Amino acid sequence: MVSIISMPEIVDATSATKLAKQLLELRNCDVMLDAQGITRFSAFGLEVLIAASRQWQADGQVFDVANWSDEALIALQALGVEPADFLAEI
């Protein structure tokens, strides 16, 4: 079973910290984050997603971020990453 989490509209230090805590509660479960509502995405949010993706991969669990909004895709491009960078699937 995959746990689906809707990401916040603004992914800044405050909301990314909350997201990290929420993800920790789902450790050892398959997770899919829904990014369709993002209007602003920060480097701190990127750090949280990279760390989570690596941890889920190390744990042998599925971690994916889907439905990227246009705004989030633009931010990712500016930060030098692609959506596929967050896919950790065993």
Beta strands, then each sheet from edge to edge (+ up, - down):
strand 1: 2-6
strand 2: 10-11
strand 3: 30-34
strand 4: 40-41
strand 5: 63-66
sheet 1: 1+ 3+ 5+
sheet 2: 2+ 4+
end
